[in-house]
Every structure is written in C-alpha cells, then in structure tokens.
Amino acid sequence: MDVVLVTANGMVKRTSVDEFRQQGRGGGGIGAMGVAGGDHVVGAVKLSMEQSVMVVTAGGTAIRFAASELRTMGRNAQGVRSIRLKEGDKVVAVVAL
C-alpha cells in the first residue's frame, strides 16, 4: 500500500506507507513531503498499484494516471511535476480511482 501526495503547484510523489511511523500523543507530526516556498500539499490518497489517481485544477483541467507510473520516493522528496499549469492556475483536488 502506498500514499500519493500532490501539491498546489502540480508536484506529485508516491511513498510507501511503511515510511510513516506511528505518531504518539503530544507529538509534533511527521513531515510527508518537501515543498518549495509558496507551495503546499493539497491532498493525499492511500492506494494500491492497480488503482489510478486523478488530479484536478481550479481551471477545470483533469489528468488521470496509474499509480504504477509514479516511482517510489522517500518522505522528504519533493516529487515530480504531474501537470503543466496555466498562469495563475492551481491544483485543487486529488482523487483515487
């Protein structure tokens, strides 16, 4: 089982669930993705290799790709560009299919 994370600027990465340790009470959280200044994580979905991911922008563009197309990266990796965004457009949603 893997986690796919997507940022507002269109960066995406797949990370194994095993890389995330269980967080105890009172903990400060766990970093899941390295993001550049002005960017933030829009969504994260847990899925298997047989499933697909759909990324949707505010402008109405949607792109679908298989989870197997993404290579596995570490928790602190920034990811790879999944979609070319038009000027002023941002990713608003990520859905597992």
Backbone torsions as a table, in degrees:
resi	resn	phi	psi	omega
1	MET	NA	138.0	-178.2
2	ASP	-126.9	164.3	174.5
3	VAL	-116.6	130.4	175.0
4	VAL	-108.5	125.5	179.7
5	LEU	-114.1	141.6	-178.8
6	VAL	-132.1	137.9	178.3
7	THR	-102.5	167.2	-179.5
8	ALA	-62.9	-28.4	-179.8
9	ASN	-89.7	9.4	173.0
10	GLY	91.5	10.6	176.6
11	MET	-81.3	142.1	-178.5
12	VAL	-140.3	148.5	175.3
13	LYS	-153.8	156.3	177.5
14	ARG	-115.7	130.8	-179.8
15	THR	-132.6	141.0	178.1
16	SER	-67.3	142.1	178.2
17	VAL	-61.0	-28.4	-178.4
18	ASP	-64.7	-18.8	179.8
19	GLU	-76.9	-12.7	-179.7
20	PHE	-99.9	115.9	178.5
21	ARG	-80.8	161.4	178.3
22	GLN	-73.0	132.0	-178.9
23	GLN	-92.0	130.1	179.3
24	GLY	-84.4	172.1	179.2
25	ARG	-63.8	134.6	178.4
26	GLY	80.9	7.9	-179.9
27	GLY	-76.9	164.3	-178.0
28	GLY	-92.5	5.0	-179.6
29	GLY	96.6	175.9	-177.9
30	ILE	-129.7	128.6	176.6
31	GLY	-67.3	132.7	-176.9
32	ALA	-110.5	-23.2	-175.2
33	MET	-160.2	135.0	174.3
34	GLY	-77.1	123.8	-179.6
35	VAL	-120.3	144.7	178.1
36	ALA	-76.9	164.4	-179.9
37	GLY	-56.9	135.8	180.0
38	GLY	82.9	-2.3	179.9
39	ASP	-106.9	158.9	176.1
40	HIS	-153.5	158.4	179.8
41	VAL	-74.9	125.9	179.9
42	VAL	-88.7	-39.0	-177.4
43	GLY	-164.7	160.4	177.2
44	ALA	-139.4	135.9	178.3
45	VAL	-130.7	141.4	176.9
46	LYS	-97.4	128.5	-177.5
47	LEU	-153.8	167.8	177.3
48	SER	-98.6	171.8	-176.7
49	MET	-66.1	-21.3	-178.8
50	GLU	-81.5	-13.9	-176.5
51	GLN	-87.3	169.5	177.2
52	SER	-117.8	164.9	178.4
53	VAL	-124.7	136.8	174.7
54	MET	-116.8	129.0	178.3
55	VAL	-110.5	128.6	-176.0
56	VAL	-120.5	137.3	179.5
57	THR	-102.9	166.5	178.2
58	ALA	-64.6	-29.0	179.2
59	GLY	-78.4	-3.3	177.1
60	GLY	97.5	2.5	177.6
61	THR	-79.1	136.9	177.1
62	ALA	-130.5	139.9	177.6
63	ILE	-132.1	137.2	-179.0
64	ARG	-121.0	136.3	176.6
65	PHE	-148.2	154.7	-179.4
66	ALA	-74.1	144.6	178.3
67	ALA	-61.5	-30.5	-179.4
68	SER	-68.1	-16.8	177.9
69	GLU	-74.0	-19.5	-179.7
70	LEU	-92.5	132.8	176.2
71	ARG	-82.0	153.3	-179.8
72	THR	-74.1	134.4	179.2
73	MET	-128.0	162.7	177.5
74	GLY	-72.4	169.4	-178.6
75	ARG	-60.5	-37.9	-174.5
76	ASN	-87.7	-0.8	-179.8
77	ALA	-68.3	151.3	-179.4
78	GLN	-81.2	-30.7	-179.5
79	GLY	103.7	-169.8	179.6
80	VAL	-126.2	157.5	-178.9
81	ARG	-71.8	127.0	-178.3
82	SER	-100.2	-26.6	-174.9
83	ILE	-150.0	138.2	174.9
84	ARG	-85.2	120.0	-176.4
85	LEU	-95.6	144.4	173.9
86	LYS	-74.4	164.1	179.7
87	GLU	-54.9	124.5	177.5
88	GLY	82.4	-3.9	-179.5
89	ASP	-86.5	151.3	179.4
90	LYS	-139.1	153.8	172.1
91	VAL	-75.4	134.1	-178.3
92	VAL	-117.3	-17.8	-177.2
93	ALA	-153.7	152.5	172.9
94	VAL	-136.4	133.6	-175.9
95	VAL	-133.6	137.5	174.0
96	ALA	-88.0	134.4	-179.1
97	LEU	-119.3	NA	NA
